[in-house]
Amino acid sequence: MSEFRQNPATKEWVIIAPGRDGRPQDYAKEEEGRPLPPAHRDDCPFCTGNEEKTATELLRLERDGSWRMRVVENKFSALSAEASVERVQNGLFLKSGSYGHAEVIIESVRHNETLVTMDRSQVHDLLQLYRQRIAEISQLPNIAIVMLFRNWGPHAGTSLEHPHSQIIASPIIPPHIRDPFQKAALHYDSYGSCVYCDMVREEIRQQERLVFENEYYVVFCPFASRTPYELRIYPKVHNASYFWSPKEEFSDLAEALQRTLQAMQRLLGNQSYNLLVRTSPVGDEDVRYLHWYMVIVPRISTPAGFEMGSGIYINPAAPEHCASQLRDTLGADGQAG
């Protein structure tokens, strides 16, 4: 039976309308039939030998004299460090220069590498690189929010198949990001606790939607999931900022992320997905009411008229069932397969 559910952190409502539970293969799209890309492409600007085709290199990690990860400016960014941050009124309307920073993290020398097939050490180093770049970009003048995301697959909005992540930093915090922060502050003022910590503890207590956990991290399908197989990765200990995560925790984060994606691929096939890092605004890294986390959204469903008109998503797969299937795929020992 369908039911409304509310996200305790954002207060947003969704409709859980189970109708296709138990049939994950129904969600597989044409990604299943896509041929495996080659390890190198001469026309790919991110492949080795084509370094001059990218914009300015900001950083590289090397091994044995060759690069294994590179950070470059986004060649096609809509934002510029040269633009003004001044807000200008035009009658009723408000505008500003397109100030900001955008960069691309090239995650591997191999064109067909994925977070699923990478060595765990490579995933670990990539997550550490995320931390380093978020910390450094946060020091740029006038930056208010640093947004890191990864688009994988043709339905996730990616334009290049070579493994890469992106960072966009802005002087403007969008309302859909600011609003949950304000609600989290109200929760803290009312109850004296972080709503995200409360949610993590409750998911661990109920167990129904848990997918994976280790010493420092927990993975679950949220109670009010917007879409089928939507996932969250949270640190168990309160921490508002990704770049304040202790270095000794990154092995556990790499394990949680890679095993979750392995389970998702085994269950859903080569499904496109978006990965987002939700972290505190610049200057709010030590607040008691925010908690950083990762979001993984398989691109299974497309919002239609009702969702666009109401802001209420209809999810045809109960998160309890999605989590159960993912747990079964991980296996009793926590290993994918």
N, C-alpha and C positions, 0 to 999 in steps of 0.2 A: 504494500500500500504506500502511496506517495505521502510525503510529509515535508513541511517547512523545517529547515534547520538554520540556526544563527551562528555565525562565527563570533566567538566571545571577544576576540580582539578588535575586529573592525565593526561589529554589530550588523554586518551585511547578512542578508537572508539568501538561502538557496532552496531549491526544491529538489529533493532526492526522489526520483521516480524510477525505481528499479524495473527493468523490462528486458534487459539483455544480459543479466548476470550469468556467469558460467560459460560465456562464449567470447573469450578474449580474441579469438581468431576473427570475430566479426569486425573488430576494430582495425585489423590489418589493412593497409592501403597498398597502393602500387609500389611502395618502398620494397615490398617483398620481392618484386621482380626486377629491381634495379641491379645491374651488374656491379660487381665489386670494382671500385676505382683502382687504377694502377698505383704503385708506390711512388711514382714520380710522373709529372706531366711537364712537358717543355713549355706549355702555354700558361702554366699556373704561376702567378707572381709570388706565391709563398713558398714554392719549391726551391731547393738548393740550386744554385747557379743563376737564379733570377733575382738576386737580391737588389739589383739596381732598379727593378720594376716597382718596388715599394716606395713609400714616402720615407721621410727621415727616420733612421733607426735610433731608438731611444735607449735600448738596452739589449744585450744578448747574454744567454747562458751558453757556455762552451764546454766541450769535452774532447780531449785529445786534439785540440787545435781547430775543431769545427764547431759551428753553432748547433745547439739542439733545441733552443727556444729563442725567439726574437720578439721584441716589442717595438712596433713602428707606429708612427702617426697614421691616423686614418686619412687616406688619400682623398676620400670623398665626403669628408665631414661637413655638416651644415653649421658647425660651430667653429669659432676662431678666437685665438688668444689676442688678436689685434682689435676685436670688436669692442664697442663700448658696453658697459654694464648699466649705464644711466637709464632710468625709466622716464619715458617721455609721454605726456598726455596729448592726445589729439581729440579735443572735445571730450566726449564720453569715453573714448577708447584709450587704451594704454599699450605702449610698445617699448621695446628695448633692443639694443644691438644683440647679435647672436654670439655673445661671448661664451666661451667654454673650452673644453678640452676633450678630444676623442682619440682613442688609440686602439690598436689591434694587437692581441697577443697571439703570435704564431706558435702553436703548442708542440709541434713536432716537425722533423725533417721529412717524415713519411707522409705522402699525400693521402694515403688511405688509413691512417691511424685514427683510432677513436678512443674515448675515455674507457671504453670496455676492453679494448685490446692492448692498451698501453701497459707497460710494466708498472706495478704499484709505485715504485720509486719515482717514475715520471709523473704520475698523478700527484704524489706528495709534493714534488718540486714545483709543479704547476700551481698548486694551491698556495704554496709559500710565495710564489711569484705574484699571485693575486694580492696577497697580503702586502707585499712590498710596494706594488704599484698603487694600491688604494692609499697607503700611508703617504707616499710621495706626492700623489696628486692632491691629496687633502691639504698639502702645504701651499698649493698655488693660490695666488691672490683671488679673492672674491668667489671662491668655490664653496657652495653650500651643500651639495649632495654629490656623491660618487656612485654611479650605477654600473655594476658589472653584470654582463649577461653572455650567454652562449646559445646560439641558434644552431641546431643540428638537423639537417634534412631539408628537403625542398618545401615541405609544408610549414616549416618553422621560420621562414623568412630569410634563410641563408642564401647568399649570392655566390659564394665560393665553397666548394666541398672540402678543401684542405682544412684540417682541424685548426680552429681558431676561436678565441673569445674576444669580446669587445668591452671597452670601458668608455663611458660618457660621463663627464662631470659638468655640472651646471651651477650657475648662481641662483637659479630658481628651483624651489622645491614644489613639484606639481601637487595640486590639491588631493589627488587620489593616493599620494604618498604621505602628505602632511596630515590628512584626516585621521588615519589609523594611529599616528603618533599622538594626536590630541586625545583620542579615545583611550589610549594606553595611559596617558597622564591622568585622565579622570579616574580610571580604574585604580591607579596607585593612590590618588587622593582619597578615594572612597574606602579601599580595602587595605592599603599599606603594602601591597605586593605587586609584582610584575605580572601582568595578565598572561604573558607568554610563558613565564615560569609556571604559573598556575595551570596553563593548558598542557604543558609538557608533563607535569606531574600527573594530571588527570588521564592523559593518554597512556602513560605508563601504568597507572593503576587499573584502568579498564582493560588494557591489552588488546581489545578487539581490532583496533586499526593499526597496531604496531606492525612494522615490516622488519626492522632490524635495529639492534642497539649494541653498543659496546661500552667501554668505560666512560667515554666522554660525549658520545653523540647518540641521538635517537632518531629513527626514521619512521614516519607514519603517514597514512592517508588521512587528511584532516576530517574531523567530524562533519564540517560543512564544506566538503570539497565542491568546487565549481564544476569540475569535469572528471570523467573516468580516469582512474589511476593517477590522479594528481598527488604529488608527494611533497613532504617537508622534511628537511634535515635541520635539527636544532642541537646546539650545544646544551648539555644537561645543566651546566653551571651558568648562572646569570652572566651575561656579557652583552653589552649593547653594540659593540663594534667588532666587525670581522678582523680588523687589523690589530685589535688588542688581544686576539686569541693567542694563548701561549704556544710557543713553537713545539713543545712536547705533545700537544694534542693533534698535530696535523697528520700523524700516522693513522690515528683513529678516524679522522675526517676523510682521508684518502680511502680507507677501507670502507667506510659507510657509503661514500659516493660511488665508488666503483662497483661494489657488490649490489647496490640498489639499481644501478644502470644495467648491470649484467642480468639481474632478475627481470627487469623490465624488457630487455631485448629478448630473453628466452621466452617470455610470455607473450609479448606483442609483436615480435619481429623487429625489423629495422624501422621502427616508428619514429617519425620526426618529433623533436621535443625542443622546448625552451627551458633553459636553466637560468635562474636569476639569483643574485646575492642581495638580500635585503639587509642593509646595515644602517647605522644611525647617521643622521646628518653631521656634517663637520661641526665640531664644537660640542656635540652631545654624546661623545664617546663613553662618558662615565655616568650617564643618567641611570636611575634605578628602575625606570618604567619601560625601557626599550630592550630588545633582545634580538640579536642578528640571527638570520636563518637563511637557508637555501630553499628555493622553490623549483620543482621539476614538473613541467606540464607537458605530457604527451599531446601532440596535436591531433587528437582523435575527433573532437567535435568542433563545430563552428557556431558561434552565437548567432541566433536568428532574431526575428522581429520582436518576440516577447522579451528576450534578454536585453536587446538594445533599448527597448522602450521602457522597461521596468527596472533594469539593473539587477534583476533576480535571475540567476542562472538555473537551468534545469539540467540536472545530472542524472542520466539514465542508468547509472551503476552505483550501487551502495558502496561507500568507502570501506565498510567492514568486509564486504565480499572481495573487493579489489585487493585489500591488504592480505586477506587469507590466501588468495591465489599467488600473490608475490612471495609470501612467506613459504608456501609450498614449493615454489620455484627455487628459492634460496636453499631449501633443504634443512634438515634437522641441525646440521652443524653450522648453519649460517653461510654456507658456500652456494653460489649460483650453480644450478644444475642439480 
